[in-house]
Amino acid sequence: MTKTKWTENEIPDLTGRTVVITGAGRGLGLITARALARAGARAVLGVRDLERGRRAVAGLPGRFDVRPLDVADLGSVRAFAAAWSGDLDVLINNAGVMDIPAARTADGFDRQTATNYLGPFVLTNLLLGHVTDRVVHVTSQLHRQGRIDLTDLDWRTRPYHGMAAYRASKLAVVLHSLELQRRLDAQGSAVRSVLASPGIARTGLAAHSRSDIVNRVPFLTNSPERGALSLLYAATQDVPGNAYVGPGGLGGLRGDPTLGRAGKNGLDEELAGRLWDVTAELVAPRSPDAAADDGVYICSYGSPRSAGPDRRPATPPA
Ligand SMILES: NC(=O)c1ccc[n+]([C@@H]2O[C@H](COP(=O)([O-])OP(=O)(O)OC[C@H]3O[C@@H](n4cnc5c(N)ncnc54)[C@H](OP(=O)(O)O)[C@@H]3O)[C@@H](O)[C@H]2O)c1
């Protein structure tokens, strides 16, 4: 592990750069957006509640652009991506929920899986042609205990368990980063896929959780500002593709941002490739209209492992 004592003051000048942060109306996403804008970036906040998002950044120094985005609704994800034009330097997939009660989205997906993994998977694929630098995926140390059921990614046949669904979704995020980086490398792309884990930060994330872990173990927790440092480090520092950035102390839960390593299950290349295929099938546009909006068959981005029709976007990123 490479230890760093890193603070927000070391964020380089980001003037002229554009960053999208999902779920940025509060919590770690808001802190991250504010810090990036302070450093000169145009911070585009993808939020469910536009008014609240605007209020959260009103009067603050920097350039903000607050746009509607519900990552659990693929229609909203497609609309956000379709409205995008120009370069996007960094996409930060931050929006997330933990241990919420069982619920289905408008598309019929398990809400927790859709919010934490399926929506960000689609958003990433749709925006990737614009991305010039990197995609940051926000995961959790709990991915290490995650189990992926490729036959039931979406909790249709198994009894739903809120924390198991959270752990699985955060493992899926880690595997998504691994396979995305492999596809980018195979294309000779300079774009990086990077993971950020905040450790445990005192935000509203545990609001639904019966485990109440954040309040029970204060000695293990970070302030929200310190938790966001992992996202900021992953978004702005020169880290290798598929780097795992998280707190360096106490089991990766607390401390300064450090370059670490995902859990063994998050480094399984074969599982990552199979998960990509299963996910692509699950989120494939169901209507001709949605497929036309996507322009390309969104999830075949990059080079597939197995032989088959090449449906890559016409203009892959440089
Ligand atoms: N805090 C921690 O200890 C911790 C640890 C590991 C990983 N993480 C990860 O860090 C990320 C940020 O969490 P947080 O701690 O900042 O929690 P938070 O304070 O609860 O914030 C979550 C954010 O995600 C947004 N969001 C939820 N569902 C959304 C949807 N469908 N579409 C768009 N935005 C949505 C929320 O927006 P609304 O205001 O509209 O609800 C909110 O802005 C999550 O991915 C989480 O899993 C956090």
The ligand as an SDF file (V2000), in Angstrom:
LIG
                    3D

 48 52  0  0  0  0  0  0  0  0999 V2000
  -21.0920    7.2910    3.8040 N   0  0  0  0  0  0  0  0  0  0  0  0
  -20.4020    6.1600    3.8360 C   0  0  0  0  0  0  0  0  0  0  0  0
  -19.9290    5.7050    4.8720 O   0  0  0  0  0  0  0  0  0  0  0  0
  -20.1700    5.3890    2.5700 C   0  0  0  0  0  0  0  0  0  0  0  0
  -19.4050    4.2330    2.6380 C   0  0  0  0  0  0  0  0  0  0  0  0
  -19.1800    3.5130    1.4760 C   0  0  0  0  0  0  0  0  0  0  0  0
  -19.7070    3.9420    0.2890 C   0  0  0  0  0  0  0  0  0  0  0  0
  -20.4680    5.0740    0.2550 N   0  0  0  0  0  0  0  0  0  0  0  0
  -21.0430    5.4760   -1.0250 C   0  0  0  0  0  0  0  0  0  0  0  0
  -20.8810    6.8530   -1.2230 O   0  0  0  0  0  0  0  0  0  0  0  0
  -21.9140    7.3160   -2.1110 C   0  0  0  0  0  0  0  0  0  0  0  0
  -22.5440    8.5800   -1.5360 C   0  0  0  0  0  0  0  0  0  0  0  0
  -23.2130    8.2380   -0.3340 O   0  0  0  0  0  0  0  0  0  0  0  0
  -23.3290    9.2510    0.8890 P   0  0  0  0  0  0  0  0  0  0  0  0
  -22.5890    8.6380    2.0220 O   0  0  0  0  0  0  0  0  0  0  0  0
  -23.0200   10.6210    0.4760 O   0  0  0  0  0  0  0  0  0  0  0  0
  -24.8830    9.0710    1.2240 O   0  0  0  0  0  0  0  0  0  0  0  0
  -26.0850   10.1460    1.2610 P   0  0  0  0  0  0  0  0  0  0  0  0
  -25.7100   11.2820    2.1360 O   0  0  0  0  0  0  0  0  0  0  0  0
  -27.2830    9.3320    1.6070 O   0  0  0  0  0  0  0  0  0  0  0  0
  -26.1640   10.6690   -0.2270 O   0  0  0  0  0  0  0  0  0  0  0  0
  -26.5930    9.8360   -1.2580 C   0  0  0  0  0  0  0  0  0  0  0  0
  -26.8100   10.6800   -2.4840 C   0  0  0  0  0  0  0  0  0  0  0  0
  -27.2390    9.8120   -3.5430 O   0  0  0  0  0  0  0  0  0  0  0  0
  -28.3930   10.4030   -4.1110 C   0  0  0  0  0  0  0  0  0  0  0  0
  -29.2810    9.4150   -4.7150 N   0  0  0  0  0  0  0  0  0  0  0  0
  -29.8720    8.3480   -4.1550 C   0  0  0  0  0  0  0  0  0  0  0  0
  -30.6560    7.7250   -5.0450 N   0  0  0  0  0  0  0  0  0  0  0  0
  -30.5450    8.4200   -6.2040 C   0  0  0  0  0  0  0  0  0  0  0  0
  -31.1020    8.2830   -7.4870 C   0  0  0  0  0  0  0  0  0  0  0  0
  -31.9460    7.2880   -7.7750 N   0  0  0  0  0  0  0  0  0  0  0  0
  -30.7640    9.1690   -8.4500 N   0  0  0  0  0  0  0  0  0  0  0  0
  -29.9260   10.1950   -8.1780 C   0  0  0  0  0  0  0  0  0  0  0  0
  -29.3740   10.3830   -6.9650 N   0  0  0  0  0  0  0  0  0  0  0  0
  -29.6810    9.5010   -5.9910 C   0  0  0  0  0  0  0  0  0  0  0  0
  -29.0940   11.1220   -2.9810 C   0  0  0  0  0  0  0  0  0  0  0  0
  -29.9800   12.0610   -3.5370 O   0  0  0  0  0  0  0  0  0  0  0  0
  -31.4010   12.4630   -2.8380 P   0  0  0  0  0  0  0  0  0  0  0  0
  -31.0670   13.6680   -2.0390 O   0  0  0  0  0  0  0  0  0  0  0  0
  -32.2960   12.7260   -4.0050 O   0  0  0  0  0  0  0  0  0  0  0  0
  -31.8320   11.2930   -2.0160 O   0  0  0  0  0  0  0  0  0  0  0  0
  -27.8930   11.7340   -2.2870 C   0  0  0  0  0  0  0  0  0  0  0  0
  -27.4920   12.9280   -2.9220 O   0  0  0  0  0  0  0  0  0  0  0  0
  -22.8990    6.1600   -2.2570 C   0  0  0  0  0  0  0  0  0  0  0  0
  -22.6530    5.4880   -3.4820 O   0  0  0  0  0  0  0  0  0  0  0  0
  -22.5330    5.2450   -1.1120 C   0  0  0  0  0  0  0  0  0  0  0  0
  -22.8440    3.8940   -1.3490 O   0  0  0  0  0  0  0  0  0  0  0  0
  -20.7190    5.8160    1.3660 C   0  0  0  0  0  0  0  0  0  0  0  0
  1  2  1  0
  2  3  2  0
  2  4  1  0
  4  5  1  0
  4 48  2  0
  5  6  2  0
  6  7  1  0
  7  8  2  0
  8  9  1  0
  8 48  1  0
  9 10  1  0
  9 46  1  0
 10 11  1  0
 11 12  1  0
 11 44  1  0
 12 13  1  0
 13 14  1  0
 14 15  2  0
 14 16  1  0
 14 17  1  0
 17 18  1  0
 18 19  2  0
 18 20  1  0
 18 21  1  0
 21 22  1  0
 22 23  1  0
 23 24  1  0
 23 42  1  0
 24 25  1  0
 25 26  1  0
 25 36  1  0
 26 27  1  0
 26 35  1  0
 27 28  2  0
 28 29  1  0
 29 30  1  0
 29 35  2  0
 30 31  1  0
 30 32  2  0
 32 33  1  0
 33 34  2  0
 34 35  1  0
 36 37  1  0
 36 42  1  0
 37 38  1  0
 38 39  2  0
 38 40  1  0
 38 41  1  0
 42 43  1  0
 44 45  1  0
 44 46  1  0
 46 47  1  0
M  CHG  2   8   1  16  -1
M  END
$$$$
